[in-house]
């Protein structure tokens, strides 16, 4: 039985990856930080299938001890301070957890079990102010947030340990991937949660920032398979993972409201834009300046050709199906509350 250590196990990706690895017959260890309050909502169904272990990416000795005791065949590093807006408020912590923490884990592997295969969760936010369209493994990075900068460091330190110490270390440059397990602070889940709340009279309207920002959105459940596939190759390589299709925040909101039975129409320009229900004339969406980033990332679009050619991967869920799934999950959640 192979052993896999997953950091960030309680997050969206960690929970889907745990599901996948357990189906593959792995012994799964989920790394969590010691905390006075537990948040195991996303992995509650796996509480007795996963072995939870305590360590922290900010503490070198805890990682060394963990690798020494578990002796994992594979390590999936999904832990990070992953919310872009927070990275401006906490840039030093973001650098430590999202960037330097990767070095600490690689050092632990180098000293305690150098034949461990290592997966690093890189991000499309590294492309930031994009230098070409679409973005591939060869596109130069130009991060536009402390989070993006930290991810660039983590990406290149992974490359460095691969080339310097012959560690099987890879990075998956994943474009935005969503699901019903996405945190409510992220714009996609913020939208679907608000749509459900508005539907059941628990909220009046939804405030958003840049409606024209475009992202390559896919389904997290599809993407975790790619993490595993990267570690099953003969040689370590980095891969861009995305759908190759981009949609705006406005598109996401429109489809979400339509899925809940609203008929939304957009009026106005720039900061005055509103989303209005055609049937009732009620304002459902307003644009608020407080949700604009200090440095905006306008358009991210993946070129996943390498992953298709070498790994034979294709996303199974379309953008429309993804949005529908998320809205239905939130509607079901609030239907239970409203009864």
Secondary structure, DSSP 8 states (H G I E B T S, - for coil): --EEEEETTTSHHHHHHHHHHHHTT-EEEEEE---SS---GGGGGGTTTSEEEE--TT-HHHHHHHHHHH--SEEEE--S---HHHHHHSHHHHIIIIIIHHHHHHHHHHHH-TT-EEEEEEEGGGT-S-SSSSB-TTS-----SHHHHHHHHHHHHHHHHHHHH---EEEEEE--EE-TTS-TTSHHHHHHHHHHHHHTTS-S-EEES-TT-EE--EEHHHHHHHHHHHHTSSS---EEE--S--EEHHHHHHHHHHHTT--EEEES-GGG-EEEETTT--EEEEE-GGGS-SS---B--B--HHHHHHH----SS-HHHHHHHHHHHHHHHHHHHH-
